[in-house]
């Protein structure tokens, strides 16, 4: 993995030839003679490793093997890696824009419904269903403060459906949900169980 670490650090493509000691680490269960033959047949000894860089960040790695590969191929492989990185980044940005547009469309639809639905429970149920349907989230819910310092699931799908109408029975200033309710701010927990507020 040293060559990968170097490519990430320098953000430059490199040419190299794989030695037998590397082959043994890659294919440890094969006899050394057979391992060497495999790499000779597949021309995997000679390689160029090029980082995929987008917005000054390494987002991936391109590795090519071949009997005819040499150092003079580095500029072409660098350019190819850059084109790949740019295309991947454009795809990611487009997906983000689509998601944002869908979110704004949902906000608009909910705003339109508030004038037609006068039952708060029904409105919350429809909102939760639309969130899950449009974005494919496994779980969605709305938690309310029925009494002071006690949250309950007013509408829920997925895991929260089992807790609908049941108090969470935790102080409103504890846990991720409590922190959001207490501070009135949105919060993204990427890994819930590892989050310090969990």
FIKOLZA-1660 file (N, C-alpha, C; in steps of 0.1 Angstrom, whole numbers, plus 5000, padded with zeros to 4 digits):
% residues 198
   i   px   py   pz ch aa at
   1 5008 4988 5000  A  X  N
   1 5000 5000 5000  A  X CA
   1 5009 5013 5000  A  X  C
   2 5022 5011 5000  A  X  N
   2 5031 5023 5000  A  X CA
   2 5029 5031 4988  A  X  C
   3 5027 5025 4976  A  X  N
   3 5026 5033 4964  A  X CA
   3 5013 5041 4964  A  X  C
   4 5002 5035 4970  A  X  N
   4 4989 5042 4971  A  X CA
   4 4991 5054 4980  A  X  C
   5 4997 5052 4992  A  X  N
   5 4999 5063 5001  A  X CA
   5 5007 5074 4995  A  X  C
   6 5017 5070 4987  A  X  N
   6 5026 5080 4980  A  X CA
   6 5018 5088 4970  A  X  C
   7 5009 5081 4962  A  X  N
   7 5001 5088 4952  A  X CA
   7 4991 5097 4958  A  X  C
   8 4986 5093 4970  A  X  N
   8 4976 5102 4977  A  X CA
   8 4983 5115 4982  A  X  C
   9 4995 5113 4987  A  X  N
   9 5003 5124 4993  A  X CA
   9 5008 5133 4983  A  X  C
  10 5014 5128 4972  A  X  N
  10 5020 5137 4962  A  X CA
  10 5010 5141 4951  A  X  C
  11 4998 5133 4950  A  X  N
  11 4988 5136 4940  A  X CA
  11 4994 5135 4926  A  X  C
  12 5004 5126 4924  A  X  N
  12 5010 5124 4911  A  X CA
  12 5010 5110 4907  A  X  C
  13 5010 5107 4894  A  X  N
  13 5010 5093 4889  A  X CA
  13 5024 5088 4890  A  X  C
  14 5025 5075 4891  A  X  N
  14 5038 5068 4892  A  X CA
  14 5039 5055 4884  A  X  C
  15 5051 5052 4879  A  X  N
  15 5053 5039 4872  A  X CA
  15 5061 5030 4881  A  X  C
  16 5058 5017 4881  A  X  N
  16 5066 5008 4889  A  X CA
  16 5065 4994 4883  A  X  C
  17 5074 4986 4888  A  X  N
  17 5074 4971 4884  A  X CA
  17 5073 4963 4897  A  X  C
  18 5063 4954 4898  A  X  N
  18 5060 4947 4910  A  X CA
  18 5070 4936 4911  A  X  C
  19 5077 4935 4923  A  X  N
  19 5086 4925 4926  A  X CA
  19 5079 4912 4932  A  X  C
  20 5087 4901 4933  A  X  N
  20 5081 4889 4938  A  X CA
  20 5076 4890 4952  A  X  C
  21 5083 4898 4960  A  X  N
  21 5078 4899 4974  A  X CA
  21 5064 4905 4975  A  X  C
  22 5061 4915 4965  A  X  N
  22 5048 4921 4965  A  X CA
  22 5038 4910 4960  A  X  C
  23 5042 4903 4950  A  X  N
  23 5033 4892 4945  A  X CA
  23 5029 4883 4956  A  X  C
  24 5038 4879 4964  A  X  N
  24 5035 4869 4975  A  X CA
  24 5026 4875 4985  A  X  C
  25 5026 4888 4987  A  X  N
  25 5017 4895 4996  A  X CA
  25 5003 4896 4990  A  X  C
  26 5002 4898 4977  A  X  N
  26 4989 4899 4970  A  X CA
  26 4983 4885 4969  A  X  C
  27 4990 4875 4966  A  X  N
  27 4985 4861 4964  A  X CA
  27 4992 4852 4974  A  X  C
  28 4990 4853 4987  A  X  N
  28 4998 4845 4996  A  X CA
  28 4996 4830 4996  A  X  C
  29 4985 4826 4991  A  X  N
  29 4982 4811 4992  A  X CA
  29 4987 4803 4980  A  X  C
  30 4992 4810 4970  A  X  N
  30 4997 4803 4958  A  X CA
  30 5012 4801 4960  A  X  C
  31 5017 4790 4954  A  X  N
  31 5032 4788 4954  A  X CA
  31 5039 4799 4947  A  X  C
  32 5051 4803 4951  A  X  N
  32 5058 4815 4945  A  X CA
  32 5060 4813 4930  A  X  C
  33 5062 4801 4925  A  X  N
  33 5064 4799 4911  A  X CA
  33 5052 4802 4903  A  X  C
  34 5040 4797 4908  A  X  N
  34 5027 4799 4902  A  X CA
  34 5023 4814 4902  A  X  C
  35 5026 4820 4914  A  X  N
  35 5023 4835 4915  A  X CA
  35 5030 4843 4904  A  X  C
  36 5042 4840 4902  A  X  N
  36 5050 4847 4892  A  X CA
  36 5045 4845 4878  A  X  C
  37 5041 4832 4875  A  X  N
  37 5035 4829 4862  A  X CA
  37 5022 4837 4860  A  X  C
  38 5014 4837 4870  A  X  N
  38 5001 4845 4869  A  X CA
  38 5003 4859 4865  A  X  C
  39 5013 4866 4872  A  X  N
  39 5015 4880 4869  A  X CA
  39 5022 4881 4855  A  X  C
  40 5030 4871 4851  A  X  N
  40 5036 4872 4838  A  X CA
  40 5025 4871 4827  A  X  C
  41 5016 4862 4829  A  X  N
  41 5005 4860 4819  A  X CA
  41 4996 4872 4818  A  X  C
  42 4993 4878 4829  A  X  N
  42 4984 4890 4830  A  X CA
  42 4991 4903 4828  A  X  C
  43 5004 4902 4826  A  X  N
  43 5012 4914 4825  A  X CA
  43 5010 4924 4836  A  X  C
  44 5009 4919 4848  A  X  N
  44 5005 4928 4860  A  X CA
  44 5018 4933 4867  A  X  C
  45 5030 4929 4862  A  X  N
  45 5042 4934 4869  A  X CA
  45 5044 4949 4866  A  X  C
  46 5041 4953 4854  A  X  N
  46 5044 4967 4851  A  X CA
  46 5031 4975 4853  A  X  C
  47 5031 4986 4860  A  X  N
  47 5019 4993 4863  A  X CA
  47 5021 5008 4864  A  X  C
  48 5010 5015 4862  A  X  N
  48 5010 5030 4865  A  X CA
  48 4998 5032 4874  A  X  C
  49 5001 5039 4885  A  X  N
  49 4991 5043 4895  A  X CA
  49 4989 5058 4894  A  X  C
  50 4976 5062 4892  A  X  N
  50 4973 5076 4890  A  X CA
  50 4961 5080 4900  A  X  C
  51 4963 5090 4908  A  X  N
  51 4952 5095 4917  A  X CA
  51 4941 5102 4909  A  X  C
  52 4929 5100 4913  A  X  N
  52 4918 5108 4908  A  X CA
  52 4915 5120 4917  A  X  C
  53 4918 5132 4912  A  X  N
  53 4918 5144 4920  A  X CA
  53 4906 5153 4915  A  X  C
  54 4897 5157 4924  A  X  N
  54 4887 5166 4921  A  X CA
  54 4885 5176 4933  A  X  C
  55 4885 5189 4929  A  X  N
  55 4884 5199 4940  A  X CA
  55 4895 5198 4950  A  X  C
  56 4907 5195 4945  A  X  N
  56 4919 5194 4953  A  X CA
  56 4918 5183 4963  A  X  C
  57 4910 5173 4961  A  X  N
  57 4908 5161 4970  A  X CA
  57 4910 5148 4961  A  X  C
  58 4917 5139 4967  A  X  N
  58 4918 5126 4961  A  X CA
  58 4906 5118 4963  A  X  C
  59 4898 5115 4953  A  X  N
  59 4885 5108 4954  A  X CA
  59 4886 5093 4950  A  X  C
  60 4898 5089 4945  A  X  N
  60 4899 5075 4941  A  X CA
  60 4913 5073 4934  A  X  C
  61 4915 5061 4929  A  X  N
  61 4928 5058 4923  A  X CA
  61 4925 5050 4910  A  X  C
  62 4933 5052 4900  A  X  N
  62 4933 5045 4888  A  X CA
  62 4946 5037 4887  A  X  C
  63 4945 5024 4884  A  X  N
  63 4957 5016 4883  A  X CA
  63 4956 5008 4870  A  X  C
  64 4966 5008 4861  A  X  N
  64 4966 5001 4849  A  X CA
  64 4979 4992 4848  A  X  C
  65 4977 4980 4842  A  X  N
  65 4988 4971 4841  A  X CA
  65 4990 4968 4826  A  X  C
  66 5002 4964 4822  A  X  N
  66 5004 4960 4808  A  X CA
  66 5019 4957 4805  A  X  C
  67 5021 4948 4796  A  X  N
  67 5035 4945 4793  A  X CA
  67 5042 4957 4786  A  X  C
  68 5035 4966 4779  A  X  N
  68 5041 4977 4772  A  X CA
  68 5041 4990 4780  A  X  C
  69 5036 4989 4792  A  X  N
  69 5035 5002 4799  A  X CA
  69 5049 5006 4804  A  X  C
  70 5052 5019 4803  A  X  N
  70 5064 5024 4808  A  X CA
  70 5062 5039 4813  A  X  C
  71 5073 5045 4817  A  X  N
  71 5072 5058 4823  A  X CA
  71 5067 5069 4813  A  X  C
  72 5069 5067 4800  A  X  N
  72 5064 5077 4791  A  X CA
  72 5049 5077 4790  A  X  C
  73 5042 5067 4795  A  X  N
  73 5028 5067 4795  A  X CA
  73 5021 5075 4807  A  X  C
  74 5030 5080 4816  A  X  N
  74 5025 5087 4827  A  X CA
  74 5016 5099 4824  A  X  C
  75 5021 5108 4815  A  X  N
  75 5013 5120 4811  A  X CA
  75 4999 5116 4806  A  X  C
  76 4998 5106 4797  A  X  N
  76 4985 5102 4792  A  X CA
  76 4976 5097 4803  A  X  C
  77 4982 5088 4811  A  X  N
  77 4974 5083 4822  A  X CA
  77 4969 5093 4832  A  X  C
  78 4978 5103 4834  A  X  N
  78 4975 5114 4844  A  X CA
  78 4963 5122 4838  A  X  C
  79 4963 5125 4825  A  X  N
  79 4952 5132 4818  A  X CA
  79 4939 5124 4819  A  X  C
  80 4940 5111 4816  A  X  N
  80 4929 5102 4817  A  X CA
  80 4923 5102 4831  A  X  C
  81 4931 5101 4841  A  X  N
  81 4927 5101 4855  A  X CA
  81 4920 5114 4858  A  X  C
  82 4925 5125 4853  A  X  N
  82 4918 5138 4856  A  X CA
  82 4905 5139 4850  A  X  C
  83 4903 5134 4837  A  X  N
  83 4890 5133 4831  A  X CA
  83 4880 5125 4838  A  X  C
  84 4885 5113 4843  A  X  N
  84 4876 5104 4851  A  X CA
  84 4872 5111 4864  A  X  C
  85 4881 5117 4871  A  X  N
  85 4878 5124 4883  A  X CA
  85 4868 5136 4881  A  X  C
  86 4870 5143 4870  A  X  N
  86 4860 5154 4867  A  X CA
  86 4846 5149 4864  A  X  C
  87 4846 5138 4856  A  X  N
  87 4833 5132 4853  A  X CA
  87 4826 5127 4865  A  X  C
  88 4833 5120 4874  A  X  N
  88 4827 5115 4887  A  X CA
  88 4822 5127 4895  A  X  C
  89 4830 5137 4896  A  X  N
  89 4826 5149 4904  A  X CA
  89 4814 5155 4898  A  X  C
  90 4813 5156 4885  A  X  N
  90 4801 5162 4879  A  X CA
  90 4789 5154 4882  A  X  C
  91 4790 5140 4881  A  X  N
  91 4779 5131 4884  A  X CA
  91 4775 5133 4899  A  X  C
  92 4784 5135 4908  A  X  N
  92 4781 5137 4922  A  X CA
  92 4773 5150 4924  A  X  C
  93 4778 5160 4918  A  X  N
  93 4772 5173 4919  A  X CA
  93 4757 5173 4913  A  X  C
  94 4756 5166 4902  A  X  N
  94 4743 5165 4895  A  X CA
  94 4733 5158 4905  A  X  C
  95 4738 5147 4911  A  X  N
  95 4729 5139 4920  A  X CA
  95 4725 5148 4932  A  X  C
  96 4735 5156 4937  A  X  N
  96 4732 5165 4948  A  X CA
  96 4721 5176 4944  A  X  C
  97 4722 5181 4932  A  X  N
  97 4713 5191 4927  A  X CA
  97 4699 5184 4925  A  X  C
  98 4698 5172 4920  A  X  N
  98 4686 5165 4919  A  X CA
  98 4679 5163 4933  A  X  C
  99 4687 5159 4942  A  X  N
  99 4682 5157 4956  A  X CA
  99 4677 5170 4962  A  X  C
 100 4684 5180 4960  A  X  N
 100 4680 5193 4965  A  X CA
 100 4667 5198 4958  A  X  C
 101 4666 5196 4945  A  X  N
 101 4654 5200 4938  A  X CA
 101 4642 5192 4943  A  X  C
 102 4644 5179 4946  A  X  N
 102 4633 5170 4951  A  X CA
 102 4629 5175 4965  A  X  C
 103 4639 5179 4973  A  X  N
 103 4636 5184 4987  A  X CA
 103 4627 5197 4986  A  X  C
 104 4631 5206 4977  A  X  N
 104 4624 5218 4976  A  X CA
 104 4610 5216 4970  A  X  C
 105 4608 5206 4961  A  X  N
 105 4595 5202 4956  A  X CA
 105 4586 5197 4967  A  X  C
 106 4592 5189 4976  A  X  N
 106 4585 5183 4987  A  X CA
 106 4580 5194 4997  A  X  C
 107 4589 5204 4999  A  X  N
 107 4585 5215 5008  A  X CA
 107 4573 5223 5002  A  X  C
 108 4574 5225 4989  A  X  N
 108 4563 5231 4982  A  X CA
 108 4550 5223 4983  A  X  C
 109 4551 5210 4981  A  X  N
 109 4539 5202 4982  A  X CA
 109 4533 5202 4996  A  X  C
 110 4542 5202 5006  A  X  N
 110 4537 5202 5020  A  X CA
 110 4530 5215 5023  A  X  C
 111 4536 5226 5018  A  X  N
 111 4530 5239 5020  A  X CA
 111 4516 5240 5014  A  X  C
 112 4515 5234 5003  A  X  N
 112 4502 5234 4996  A  X CA
 112 4492 5225 5004  A  X  C
 113 4496 5215 5010  A  X  N
 113 4487 5206 5018  A  X CA
 113 4482 5212 5031  A  X  C
 114 4491 5221 5037  A  X  N
 114 4487 5227 5049  A  X CA
 114 4474 5235 5048  A  X  C
 115 4471 5240 5036  A  X  N
 115 4459 5247 5034  A  X CA
 115 4447 5239 5032  A  X  C
 116 4449 5226 5029  A  X  N
 116 4438 5217 5026  A  X CA
 116 4435 5206 5037  A  X  C
 117 4445 5204 5045  A  X  N
 117 4444 5194 5056  A  X CA
 117 4443 5201 5070  A  X  C
 118 4433 5200 5077  A  X  N
 118 4431 5207 5090  A  X CA
 118 4433 5198 5102  A  X  C
 119 4436 5185 5099  A  X  N
 119 4438 5175 5110  A  X CA
 119 4454 5174 5111  A  X  C
 120 4459 5178 5122  A  X  N
 120 4474 5178 5124  A  X CA
 120 4480 5164 5123  A  X  C
 121 4473 5154 5129  A  X  N
 121 4478 5141 5128  A  X CA
 121 4479 5135 5114  A  X  C
 122 4468 5138 5106  A  X  N
 122 4468 5134 5092  A  X CA
 122 4479 5141 5084  A  X  C
 123 4481 5154 5086  A  X  N
 123 4491 5161 5079  A  X CA
 123 4505 5155 5082  A  X  C
 124 4508 5152 5095  A  X  N
 124 4521 5146 5098  A  X CA
 124 4523 5133 5092  A  X  C
 125 4512 5125 5092  A  X  N
 125 4513 5111 5085  A  X CA
 125 4516 5113 5071  A  X  C
 126 4510 5122 5064  A  X  N
 126 4512 5124 5049  A  X CA
 126 4526 5129 5047  A  X  C
 127 4531 5138 5055  A  X  N
 127 4544 5143 5054  A  X CA
 127 4555 5132 5055  A  X  C
 128 4553 5124 5065  A  X  N
 128 4563 5113 5067  A  X CA
 128 4563 5103 5056  A  X  C
 129 4551 5100 5051  A  X  N
 129 4550 5091 5039  A  X CA
 129 4557 5097 5027  A  X  C
 130 4555 5110 5025  A  X  N
 130 4561 5116 5013  A  X CA
 130 4576 5117 5014  A  X  C
 131 4581 5119 5026  A  X  N
 131 4596 5120 5028  A  X CA
 131 4602 5106 5025  A  X  C
 132 4595 5096 5030  A  X  N
 132 4601 5082 5027  A  X CA
 132 4599 5078 5013  A  X  C
 133 4588 5082 5007  A  X  N
 133 4585 5078 4993  A  X CA
 133 4595 5085 4983  A  X  C
 134 4597 5098 4985  A  X  N
 134 4605 5106 4976  A  X CA
 134 4620 5104 4977  A  X  C
 135 4624 5101 4989  A  X  N
 135 4639 5100 4991  A  X CA
 135 4644 5086 4995  A  X  C
 136 4634 5077 4997  A  X  N
 136 4638 5063 4999  A  X CA
 136 4645 5060 5013  A  X  C
 137 4642 5069 5022  A  X  N
 137 4648 5067 5036  A  X CA
 137 4641 5055 5043  A  X  C
 138 4649 5047 5050  A  X  N
 138 4644 5036 5057  A  X CA
 138 4634 5040 5068  A  X  C
 139 4638 5050 5075  A  X  N
 139 4630 5055 5087  A  X CA
 139 4628 5070 5086  A  X  C
 140 4616 5074 5089  A  X  N
 140 4612 5088 5089  A  X CA
 140 4602 5090 5100  A  X  C
 141 4603 5102 5106  A  X  N
 141 4593 5104 5117  A  X CA
 141 4592 5119 5121  A  X  C
 142 4582 5122 5128  A  X  N
 142 4580 5135 5134  A  X CA
 142 4578 5133 5149  A  X  C
 143 4587 5139 5157  A  X  N
 143 4586 5138 5172  A  X CA
 143 4581 5152 5177  A  X  C
 144 4572 5151 5187  A  X  N
 144 4566 5162 5193  A  X CA
 144 4568 5163 5208  A  X  C
 145 4566 5175 5213  A  X  N
 145 4567 5176 5228  A  X CA
 145 4553 5177 5233  A  X  C
 146 4547 5166 5236  A  X  N
 146 4534 5165 5241  A  X CA
 146 4532 5173 5254  A  X  C
 147 4541 5170 5263  A  X  N
 147 4542 5177 5276  A  X CA
 147 4556 5183 5277  A  X  C
 148 4558 5190 5287  A  X  N
 148 4572 5196 5288  A  X CA
 148 4582 5186 5290  A  X  C
 149 4593 5187 5282  A  X  N
 149 4605 5179 5284  A  X CA
 149 4602 5164 5281  A  X  C
 150 4592 5161 5273  A  X  N
 150 4590 5147 5269  A  X CA
 150 4586 5146 5254  A  X  C
 151 4594 5139 5247  A  X  N
 151 4591 5138 5232  A  X CA
 151 4584 5125 5230  A  X  C
 152 4575 5125 5220  A  X  N
 152 4569 5113 5216  A  X CA
 152 4568 5112 5200  A  X  C
 153 4567 5101 5195  A  X  N
 153 4566 5099 5180  A  X CA
 153 4552 5102 5176  A  X  C
 154 4550 5113 5169  A  X  N
 154 4536 5117 5165  A  X CA
 154 4533 5110 5151  A  X  C
 155 4543 5108 5143  A  X  N
 155 4541 5101 5130  A  X CA
 155 4554 5094 5127  A  X  C
 156 4554 5081 5123  A  X  N
 156 4566 5075 5120  A  X CA
 156 4564 5063 5110  A  X  C
 157 4575 5060 5103  A  X  N
 157 4576 5049 5094  A  X CA
 157 4589 5042 5097  A  X  C
 158 4590 5029 5093  A  X  N
 158 4602 5021 5096  A  X CA
 158 4602 5018 5111  A  X  C
 159 4614 5019 5117  A  X  N
 159 4616 5016 5131  A  X CA
 159 4607 5025 5140  A  X  C
 160 4605 5038 5136  A  X  N
 160 4598 5047 5144  A  X CA
 160 4583 5044 5144  A  X  C
 161 4578 5036 5134  A  X  N
 161 4564 5032 5134  A  X CA
 161 4560 5024 5147  A  X  C
 162 4570 5016 5152  A  X  N
 162 4568 5008 5164  A  X CA
 162 4566 5017 5176  A  X  C
 163 4572 5029 5176  A  X  N
 163 4572 5038 5187  A  X CA
 163 4561 5049 5186  A  X  C
 164 4552 5048 5176  A  X  N
 164 4543 5059 5174  A  X CA
 164 4534 5060 5186  A  X  C
 165 4533 5073 5191  A  X  N
 165 4525 5076 5203  A  X CA
 165 4531 5072 5216  A  X  C
 166 4543 5066 5216  A  X  N
 166 4550 5062 5228  A  X CA
 166 4561 5072 5232  A  X  C
 167 4561 5077 5244  A  X  N
 167 4571 5087 5248  A  X CA
 167 4585 5080 5247  A  X  C
 168 4595 5088 5244  A  X  N
 168 4609 5084 5244  A  X CA
 168 4614 5082 5258  A  X  C
 169 4608 5090 5267  A  X  N
 169 4612 5090 5281  A  X CA
 169 4627 5092 5283  A  X  C
 170 4631 5104 5277  A  X  N
 170 4645 5108 5280  A  X CA
 170 4644 5123 5281  A  X  C
 171 4653 5129 5289  A  X  N
 171 4653 5144 5291  A  X CA
 171 4655 5150 5278  A  X  C
 172 4649 5161 5276  A  X  N
 172 4649 5168 5263  A  X CA
 172 4663 5174 5259  A  X  C
 173 4672 5174 5269  A  X  N
 173 4685 5180 5267  A  X CA
 173 4696 5168 5266  A  X  C
 174 4691 5156 5264  A  X  N
 174 4700 5145 5262  A  X CA
 174 4698 5137 5249  A  X  C
 175 4709 5131 5244  A  X  N
 175 4708 5124 5232  A  X CA
 175 4707 5134 5220  A  X  C
 176 4708 5128 5208  A  X  N
 176 4708 5136 5195  A  X CA
 176 4695 5143 5194  A  X  C
 177 4684 5135 5195  A  X  N
 177 4670 5141 5194  A  X CA
 177 4668 5152 5204  A  X  C
 178 4672 5149 5216  A  X  N
 178 4671 5159 5227  A  X CA
 178 4679 5172 5224  A  X  C
 179 4691 5170 5219  A  X  N
 179 4699 5182 5215  A  X CA
 179 4692 5190 5205  A  X  C
 180 4687 5184 5194  A  X  N
 180 4680 5191 5183  A  X CA
 180 4668 5198 5189  A  X  C
 181 4660 5191 5197  A  X  N
 181 4648 5198 5203  A  X CA
 181 4651 5209 5212  A  X  C
 182 4662 5207 5220  A  X  N
 182 4666 5218 5229  A  X CA
 182 4672 5230 5222  A  X  C
 183 4680 5228 5212  A  X  N
 183 4687 5239 5205  A  X CA
 183 4679 5244 5193  A  X  C
 184 4669 5237 5188  A  X  N
 184 4662 5242 5177  A  X CA
 184 4670 5242 5164  A  X  C
 185 4680 5233 5163  A  X  N
 185 4689 5233 5151  A  X CA
 185 4689 5219 5145  A  X  C
 186 4691 5219 5131  A  X  N
 186 4693 5206 5125  A  X CA
 186 4706 5200 5128  A  X  C
 187 4707 5187 5127  A  X  N
 187 4720 5180 5131  A  X CA
 187 4722 5168 5123  A  X  C
 188 4733 5166 5116  A  X  N
 188 4736 5154 5108  A  X CA
 188 4745 5145 5117  A  X  C
 189 4740 5133 5120  A  X  N
 189 4748 5123 5127  A  X CA
 189 4752 5112 5117  A  X  C
 190 4764 5112 5113  A  X  N
 190 4769 5103 5102  A  X CA
 190 4770 5089 5108  A  X  C
 191 4774 5087 5120  A  X  N
 191 4774 5074 5126  A  X CA
 191 4768 5075 5140  A  X  C
 192 4755 5072 5141  A  X  N
 192 4748 5075 5153  A  X CA
 192 4754 5070 5166  A  X  C
 193 4757 5057 5166  A  X  N
 193 4762 5051 5178  A  X CA
 193 4776 5056 5183  A  X  C
 194 4784 5062 5173  A  X  N
 194 4797 5067 5176  A  X CA
 194 4796 5082 5179  A  X  C
 195 4784 5088 5177  A  X  N
 195 4783 5102 5179  A  X CA
 195 4783 5106 5194  A  X  C
 196 4791 5116 5198  A  X  N
 196 4792 5120 5212  A  X CA
 196 4779 5124 5218  A  X  C
 197 4769 5128 5210  A  X  N
 197 4756 5132 5216  A  X CA
 197 4747 5120 5217  A  X  C
 198 4751 5108 5212  A  X  N
 198 4742 5097 5213  A  X CA
 198 4740 5092 5227  A  X  C
% end
